Amino acid sequence: MKLLTCFTAFALVGLLAAAPTSNEEDDKVVVTKEFYIEDFVKYKAEHDIVNLLAPINSLNFEEDDSSSSESKEKDSDMIVFFVEADVQPDGSRVDQGLYVLKEGVAKKILNNGRDAAASGDDSKLVFFGAKDGLYVYNPTTNAADKYGPITDSIIAIAKEKDGDVIYILTEDRQVYKVTDNGEKKELLDDVVKANQIVVDYENNLFFYSDDKKPYVRTDDGVKKVEGLPEITGGVVLIRPPFFLDNGAPFIIDNKVYVLYPNGSSEVTDFEFTPNTMPTAFAPEAALLQYYAYDKKIYEYNVLALIVSSLLEDLGNYLNKQAVEIRSLSKNSKLKRKTQA
Ligand SMILES: *[C@@H]1O[C@H](CO)[C@@H](O)[C@H](O)[C@H]1NC(C)=O
């Protein structure tokens, strides 16, 4: 926690940074097709990639013991999970499987898997929501094992940072809190007609509802998030980078906002040009981020981007944040695991 609070004041880095808007034109980052660099492609799919998860727990990171040095940072890929589907013209999806991408090899581990969520603690827990209930990742067999007795048709899943609390959004649009090793299921009747859910690192539940408004559910109950433009088109609620203590990125009309648990919101310096929006987002690890676009998974190494001139706009932006980014990488308790 100490590390995280150090960084609350910092501008967020990476493609989905959440710096309060600066009003300076050259601090804006506008994502164009050029951001999708062929060299960054980690996987090419047959179908649309509709969900992406880069776990920031012990599956990919180890605790920093003070003897370790910067050299522990590795460029090697993280273990990521993704979901493929055929997206129909009406927006509905035909399941095409949930995959794990490990050491460059993609393996389908659930035919009807639809979403994944991981803990942000020292465990290796990754859970999957599927058409027929919940599953948990088995790192030994690199496969999915059934988790608990739940058989609901799940369309989205979110996880609290620690412990075993999972939130599931079912096909009939109810949100349940699942506890006790998947045995106990409690309906959250104050979460009405959600169609996207995200839980931040202080366990606030953000959801987007059919009434075209985002809400946050905290210990104080549910409130609407204010200060946003009217929503007419599609929106995306995104799992936050790990050092955003609370709050969640939210895209409206190609512009990135951050929603906060106190019901306020802020616009950031990031936006997408039309048709350049990723189809799935995984900015959790901050320094190594994954995005899906046009059936491909791209990996962005933020430290490498600072020194490269591949993306001039982004490079300029990141350079201004370079001091913070470097201390983030040095002080981070989240050191990349050295190759086993
Ligand atoms: C709500 O939280 C945000 C982020 O922590 C903060 O910047 C803002 O001042 C808060 N607003 C109110 C009204 O407390």
The ligand as an SDF file (V2000), in Angstrom:
LIG
                    3D

 14 14  0  0  0  0  0  0  0  0999 V2000
  -13.6110   13.1740   -5.5720 C   0  0  0  0  0  0  0  0  0  0  0  0
  -12.4340   12.3850   -5.7200 O   0  0  0  0  0  0  0  0  0  0  0  0
  -11.4780   12.9260   -6.6220 C   0  0  0  0  0  0  0  0  0  0  0  0
  -10.3700   11.8940   -6.7560 C   0  0  0  0  0  0  0  0  0  0  0  0
   -9.9060   11.4210   -5.5470 O   0  0  0  0  0  0  0  0  0  0  0  0
  -10.9870   14.2690   -6.1060 C   0  0  0  0  0  0  0  0  0  0  0  0
  -10.0260   14.7990   -7.0020 O   0  0  0  0  0  0  0  0  0  0  0  0
  -12.1690   15.1840   -5.9640 C   0  0  0  0  0  0  0  0  0  0  0  0
  -11.7460   16.4070   -5.4040 O   0  0  0  0  0  0  0  0  0  0  0  0
  -13.2520   14.5680   -5.0950 C   0  0  0  0  0  0  0  0  0  0  0  0
  -14.4280   15.4270   -5.1280 N   0  0  0  0  0  0  0  0  0  0  0  0
  -15.1150   15.7450   -4.0420 C   0  0  0  0  0  0  0  0  0  0  0  0
  -16.3070   16.6140   -4.2490 C   0  0  0  0  0  0  0  0  0  0  0  0
  -14.7980   15.3530   -2.9160 O   0  0  0  0  0  0  0  0  0  0  0  0
  1  2  1  0
  1 10  1  0
  2  3  1  0
  3  4  1  0
  3  6  1  0
  4  5  1  0
  6  7  1  0
  6  8  1  0
  8  9  1  0
  8 10  1  0
 10 11  1  0
 11 12  1  0
 12 13  1  0
 12 14  2  0
M  END
$$$$
